[in-house]
Amino acid sequence: MEKVIVGLSGGVDSAVAAYLLKEQGYEVIGITLRTWQADDGEESRCCEIDDARAAAFQIGIPFYPVNCLAEFEKSVIGPFVQDYVSGLTPNPCVVCNRAIKWAQLVHYAKVLGAEHVATGHYAGVVRLENGRYTVRKAKYADKDQTYMLCRLTQEQLSMTLMPLGGLPKSEVRKIAGEIGLSAANKPDSQEICFVPDGSYADFVAERAGDAIQGEGNFVDPSGKVLGRHKGIIHYTVGQRKGLGIALGRPVFVKEIRADRNEVVLSDEEEIFSRQILCRDVNLMSIPAMEPGERISCSAKIRYRHAGESAVMEMTPSGCVQLTFAAPVRAATPGQWAVFYDEEDRVIGGGVIEKAFPEADL
């Protein structure tokens, strides 16, 4: 009987994943990673230990909570705060999956002698003919989570099972109800786990203190001053609402210039880009790209982006340049761009460094 370590968050998805694996004959052990806790004792929606323990008891599997607070602070929260202070809009879940969740699950799999790790993500793991592992989009696109998995390593993927990749959420809840799981009707989390109220700017302000720049200028793309903003941590590319400035027409955040403490506003058509540059690239389905090599793909520039046809090209500096067939809206520095092949498998992903309008191509 092969052994698998399942990351239990306290939600319905991971609980059903653990149940399905047990039904398939695996020896299942549940682990919850305590990654964050508020001053008032509130837990992250990714590590609700009491709910996870209850699910493990109901399924009939051993359960262990693991304290990862220090690692999460160092690898996820610290960089998240610094990115916001620097005018970026980060996606901490992408970072957490590799640096915390999978790193810890793989570690404890080795400690406990397990061959596999598993989660309740909606995706599938594929081993390709070239021997490499990657993830494929879930069967039901509305729940696909491959975007969040684009940084996983080959070792992590080689050990991973994802039993929910072919199921709709309705079926997962139905299974949970049929076996009496208390999490069957628990709502999905919609926010970053350590900012449950969605007030990112307040969280960053509390953590960063004096490192935060204060008020600065709203400017147009040419640099003309339009008014005053309340601090760059309150804005993100593509934002229209909550700007606190009236210009007699709708305007959008086009760019954040942290070095000048400026927020650039423009008309909507100016926030579209035909080309973006991605750094910190993690390739999954292929081992490498040579400088100048080009690959056709579909690329997503944010989690909820449907994706757009593009050509990815490796630059001499190790970045990937994406050129899109049609302009994409509000490509945001700090977010991840994820590249897919024609079979909906992840080629790789990278952090958006800069976006370029068509005129700059």
C-alpha positions as CSV (number, residue, x, y, z in Angstrom):
1,M,0.0,0.0,0.0
2,E,1.5,3.3,-1.1
3,K,1.5,6.2,1.4
4,V,0.4,9.7,0.6
5,I,0.7,12.9,2.6
6,V,-2.4,15.1,2.0
7,G,-2.3,18.9,2.8
8,L,-5.6,19.5,4.6
9,S,-6.6,23.2,4.7
10,G,-9.9,22.7,6.6
11,G,-11.9,23.2,3.4
12,V,-14.0,20.8,1.4
13,D,-11.6,20.3,-1.5
14,S,-8.6,18.9,0.4
15,A,-10.9,16.8,2.6
16,V,-12.6,15.2,-0.4
17,A,-9.1,14.7,-2.0
18,A,-8.0,12.8,1.1
19,Y,-11.2,10.7,1.1
20,L,-10.9,9.8,-2.6
21,L,-7.3,8.7,-2.2
22,K,-8.2,6.5,0.8
23,E,-10.9,4.9,-1.3
24,Q,-8.3,4.2,-4.1
25,G,-6.3,2.2,-1.6
26,Y,-3.6,4.6,-0.5
27,E,-2.5,4.9,3.1
28,V,-3.4,8.6,3.7
29,I,-2.0,10.9,6.3
30,G,-3.4,14.4,6.8
31,I,-1.1,17.4,7.5
32,T,-2.1,21.0,8.1
33,L,0.5,23.7,7.8
34,R,-0.1,26.6,10.2
35,T,1.2,29.5,8.1
36,W,-0.4,32.5,9.6
37,Q,-2.3,33.7,12.7
38,A,-3.7,37.1,13.4
39,D,-3.1,38.9,16.7
40,D,-6.7,38.1,17.7
41,G,-6.1,34.4,17.1
42,E,-7.9,34.2,13.7
43,E,-6.4,31.6,11.4
44,S,-5.6,31.7,7.7
45,R,-8.3,30.1,5.5
46,C,-5.5,27.8,4.3
47,C,-4.8,26.4,7.8
48,E,-7.9,26.1,9.9
49,I,-6.6,23.4,12.1
50,D,-9.8,22.5,14.0
51,D,-11.8,22.0,10.7
52,A,-8.9,20.0,9.2
53,R,-8.7,17.8,12.3
54,A,-12.4,17.2,12.2
55,A,-12.2,16.2,8.5
56,A,-9.4,13.8,9.2
57,F,-11.4,12.2,12.0
58,Q,-14.4,11.9,9.8
59,I,-12.4,10.3,7.0
60,G,-10.5,8.1,9.4
61,I,-6.9,9.1,8.8
62,P,-4.1,10.2,11.0
63,F,-3.6,13.9,11.3
64,Y,-0.7,16.2,12.2
65,P,-0.6,20.0,12.5
66,V,2.8,21.6,11.5
67,N,3.9,25.1,12.6
68,C,5.3,27.0,9.6
69,L,4.7,30.5,10.9
70,A,8.4,31.6,10.7
71,E,8.9,30.2,7.2
72,F,5.8,31.8,5.9
73,E,6.7,35.2,7.3
74,K,10.2,35.0,5.7
75,S,9.2,33.5,2.3
76,V,5.8,34.9,1.7
77,I,4.7,37.8,3.9
78,G,8.0,39.7,3.9
79,P,8.4,39.7,0.0
80,F,4.7,40.5,-0.4
81,V,5.0,43.6,1.7
82,Q,8.3,44.7,0.0
83,D,6.7,44.2,-3.4
84,Y,3.8,46.5,-2.5
85,V,6.2,49.1,-1.1
86,S,8.1,48.9,-4.4
87,G,4.9,49.6,-6.5
88,L,4.3,46.0,-7.6
89,T,1.1,43.8,-7.2
90,P,2.4,40.4,-6.1
91,N,0.6,37.1,-6.0
92,P,1.7,35.4,-2.8
93,C,-0.2,32.2,-3.4
94,V,2.1,31.3,-6.3
95,V,5.1,31.8,-4.1
96,C,3.6,29.9,-1.1
97,N,2.8,26.8,-3.1
98,R,6.4,26.1,-4.0
99,A,8.2,27.6,-1.0
100,I,5.9,26.5,1.8
101,K,3.1,24.1,0.9
102,W,4.9,21.7,-1.4
103,A,8.3,22.2,0.3
104,Q,6.8,21.1,3.7
105,L,4.6,18.3,2.3
106,V,7.6,16.8,0.4
107,H,9.7,17.1,3.5
108,Y,7.2,15.3,5.7
109,A,6.6,12.7,3.0
110,K,10.3,11.8,3.2
111,V,10.3,11.9,7.0
112,L,7.2,9.6,7.2
113,G,8.2,7.3,4.3
114,A,5.5,8.4,1.9
115,E,5.8,8.1,-1.9
116,H,3.4,10.9,-2.7
117,V,1.9,14.2,-1.6
118,A,-1.5,15.5,-2.6
119,T,-3.7,18.6,-2.4
120,G,-7.2,19.6,-3.3
121,H,-6.2,21.7,-6.2
122,Y,-8.2,21.5,-9.4
123,A,-5.5,20.5,-11.9
124,G,-3.8,17.3,-13.2
125,V,-0.2,16.2,-13.0
126,V,1.3,14.9,-16.3
127,R,4.6,13.2,-17.1
128,L,5.6,14.0,-20.7
129,E,7.5,11.9,-23.2
130,N,10.7,13.9,-22.5
131,G,10.5,12.7,-18.8
132,R,9.5,16.0,-17.4
133,Y,6.5,16.7,-15.2
134,T,4.0,19.5,-15.6
135,V,0.4,20.4,-14.7
136,R,-2.6,20.3,-17.1
137,K,-5.7,22.5,-16.7
138,A,-8.6,21.0,-14.8
139,K,-11.5,19.5,-16.9
140,Y,-13.8,22.2,-15.7
141,A,-12.2,25.6,-16.6
142,D,-14.1,27.6,-14.0
143,K,-12.1,25.9,-11.2
144,D,-8.8,25.5,-12.9
145,Q,-5.9,26.3,-10.6
146,T,-2.8,25.6,-12.7
147,Y,-1.9,29.3,-12.7
148,M,-1.2,29.0,-9.0
149,L,1.0,26.0,-9.5
150,C,3.4,27.4,-12.1
151,R,6.4,27.6,-9.8
152,L,6.5,23.9,-8.6
153,T,9.7,22.1,-9.1
154,Q,10.2,18.8,-10.9
155,E,10.8,17.0,-7.7
156,Q,7.6,18.4,-6.2
157,L,5.6,17.5,-9.3
158,S,7.0,14.0,-9.5
159,M,5.5,13.2,-6.1
160,T,2.2,15.0,-6.5
161,L,-1.3,13.5,-6.9
162,M,-4.3,15.8,-7.6
163,P,-7.5,13.7,-7.5
164,L,-9.9,16.6,-8.1
165,G,-8.6,17.6,-11.6
166,G,-11.5,15.9,-13.4
167,L,-14.4,16.8,-11.1
168,P,-16.7,19.9,-11.0
169,K,-17.0,21.6,-7.7
170,S,-20.7,20.5,-7.4
171,E,-19.6,16.9,-7.5
172,V,-16.9,17.5,-4.8
173,R,-19.6,19.0,-2.5
174,K,-21.9,16.1,-3.3
175,I,-19.3,13.6,-2.3
176,A,-18.6,15.6,0.9
177,G,-22.3,15.6,1.7
178,E,-22.7,11.9,1.0
179,I,-20.0,10.9,3.4
180,G,-21.0,13.4,6.1
181,L,-18.1,15.8,6.0
182,S,-18.8,18.9,8.1
183,A,-17.0,21.0,5.5
184,A,-19.5,20.0,2.7
185,N,-21.1,23.4,2.5
186,K,-18.2,25.5,3.7
187,P,-17.8,28.6,1.4
188,D,-14.7,29.0,-0.7
189,S,-12.1,31.6,0.4
190,Q,-12.0,34.5,-2.0
191,E,-9.1,36.6,-0.5
192,I,-5.4,36.2,0.2
193,C,-5.3,34.0,3.2
194,F,-3.4,36.4,5.5
195,V,-5.5,39.4,4.6
196,P,-9.0,38.0,5.2
197,D,-10.8,41.4,5.0
198,G,-9.2,42.3,1.7
199,S,-7.5,45.4,3.0
200,Y,-4.1,44.9,1.4
201,A,-3.0,48.5,1.8
202,D,-3.8,48.5,5.6
203,F,-1.9,45.2,6.0
204,V,1.1,46.5,4.2
205,A,1.0,49.8,6.0
206,E,1.0,48.1,9.4
207,R,3.9,45.8,8.4
208,A,6.1,48.2,6.5
209,G,5.9,51.3,8.7
210,D,8.3,54.0,7.8
211,A,9.4,52.2,4.6
212,I,6.2,53.4,2.9
213,Q,6.2,56.5,0.8
214,G,3.5,59.0,1.6
215,E,1.4,61.1,-0.7
216,G,2.6,61.8,-4.2
217,N,1.4,63.0,-7.6
218,F,-1.0,61.5,-10.1
219,V,0.5,62.3,-13.5
220,D,-0.5,61.6,-17.1
221,P,1.8,59.5,-19.4
222,S,3.7,62.6,-20.3
223,G,4.4,63.5,-16.7
224,K,1.9,66.3,-16.3
225,V,0.6,66.5,-12.8
226,L,-3.1,65.8,-12.4
227,G,-3.5,65.8,-8.7
228,R,-2.4,64.0,-5.5
229,H,-2.6,60.4,-4.5
230,K,-2.6,58.9,-1.0
231,G,0.3,56.5,-1.4
232,I,1.3,54.0,-4.1
233,I,0.4,51.0,-2.0
234,H,-3.3,51.9,-2.5
235,Y,-3.2,51.4,-6.3
236,T,-2.7,48.7,-8.9
237,V,-2.5,48.8,-12.7
238,G,-5.9,48.8,-14.4
239,Q,-7.7,50.3,-11.3
240,R,-10.5,52.8,-12.0
241,K,-12.6,52.9,-8.8
242,G,-11.4,54.5,-5.6
243,L,-8.8,56.8,-7.2
244,G,-10.1,59.9,-5.4
245,I,-9.6,62.2,-8.4
246,A,-12.2,63.7,-10.8
247,L,-11.0,64.5,-14.3
248,G,-14.4,64.6,-16.0
249,R,-13.9,61.3,-17.7
250,P,-13.0,57.7,-16.6
251,V,-9.3,57.2,-16.0
252,F,-7.3,54.1,-15.1
253,V,-4.0,53.4,-13.5
254,K,-1.5,52.8,-16.3
255,E,1.7,52.5,-14.3
256,I,3.2,53.0,-10.8
257,R,6.5,54.7,-10.7
258,A,7.8,53.9,-7.2
259,D,11.1,55.7,-7.8
260,R,9.2,59.0,-8.3
261,N,6.3,58.2,-6.0
262,E,4.0,58.7,-9.0
263,V,0.8,57.0,-10.2
264,V,0.3,57.4,-13.9
265,L,-3.3,57.7,-15.1
266,S,-4.6,57.3,-18.6
267,D,-7.6,56.5,-20.8
268,E,-8.5,52.8,-20.9
269,E,-7.1,52.1,-24.3
270,E,-3.6,53.1,-23.0
271,I,-3.6,50.2,-20.4
272,F,-3.5,47.6,-23.1
273,S,-0.2,45.9,-24.1
274,R,1.1,43.8,-26.9
275,Q,4.3,42.7,-25.3
276,I,5.4,41.9,-21.7
277,L,8.8,40.9,-20.2
278,C,8.8,38.2,-17.6
279,R,11.6,37.5,-15.0
280,D,12.2,34.7,-12.6
281,V,11.0,32.2,-15.2
282,N,10.3,28.6,-14.1
283,L,10.1,26.2,-17.0
284,M,8.1,23.0,-16.4
285,S,7.3,21.0,-19.5
286,I,10.7,21.8,-21.2
287,P,14.1,21.8,-19.6
288,A,15.4,25.1,-21.1
289,M,15.1,27.6,-23.9
290,E,18.0,29.0,-25.9
291,P,18.3,32.8,-26.3
292,G,16.3,33.8,-29.3
293,E,14.3,30.6,-29.3
294,R,10.5,31.1,-29.8
295,I,7.6,28.9,-28.8
296,S,3.9,29.5,-29.6
297,C,1.7,29.4,-26.6
298,S,-1.4,30.7,-24.8
299,A,-0.6,33.0,-21.9
300,K,-2.5,34.1,-18.9
301,I,-1.4,37.3,-17.2
302,R,-3.5,36.9,-14.1
303,Y,-5.5,34.1,-12.4
304,R,-8.9,35.0,-13.8
305,H,-7.5,35.9,-17.3
306,A,-8.9,33.6,-20.0
307,G,-5.6,33.6,-21.8
308,E,-4.4,35.0,-25.1
309,S,-2.4,33.5,-28.0
310,A,1.2,34.6,-27.8
311,V,4.8,33.8,-28.8
312,M,7.3,33.4,-26.0
313,E,11.0,34.2,-26.7
314,M,13.9,33.7,-24.4
315,T,16.2,36.7,-24.0
316,P,19.9,36.7,-23.4
317,S,19.3,37.8,-19.8
318,G,17.1,34.7,-19.1
319,C,13.8,36.6,-19.2
320,V,10.9,35.5,-21.4
321,Q,9.4,38.1,-23.8
322,L,5.7,37.5,-24.6
323,T,4.3,39.0,-27.7
324,F,0.5,38.7,-27.9
325,A,-1.7,38.2,-31.0
326,A,-4.2,40.7,-29.5
327,P,-3.5,43.4,-26.9
328,V,-4.0,42.3,-23.3
329,R,-5.6,44.6,-20.6
330,A,-3.7,45.7,-17.5
331,A,-0.7,43.5,-17.5
332,T,0.5,44.2,-14.0
333,P,4.1,44.1,-12.8
334,G,4.5,41.7,-9.9
335,Q,1.8,39.3,-11.1
336,W,2.7,36.0,-12.8
337,A,2.3,35.2,-16.5
338,V,1.8,31.5,-17.2
339,F,2.4,29.9,-20.6
340,Y,0.4,26.9,-21.9
341,D,0.8,24.6,-24.8
342,E,-2.0,23.6,-27.2
343,E,-3.0,20.7,-24.9
344,D,-3.5,23.0,-21.9
345,R,-0.3,22.0,-20.2
346,V,1.9,24.5,-18.4
347,I,5.1,25.3,-20.3
348,G,6.2,27.6,-17.5
349,G,5.6,30.9,-15.9
350,G,7.4,34.1,-14.8
351,V,6.9,37.4,-13.0
352,I,5.7,40.3,-15.1
353,E,8.5,42.8,-15.1
354,K,7.2,45.4,-17.6
355,A,4.5,45.8,-20.2
356,F,4.9,47.6,-23.5
357,P,2.2,49.1,-25.8
358,E,2.0,48.2,-29.4
359,A,3.8,51.4,-30.4
360,D,7.0,50.2,-28.6
361,L,7.3,46.9,-30.5
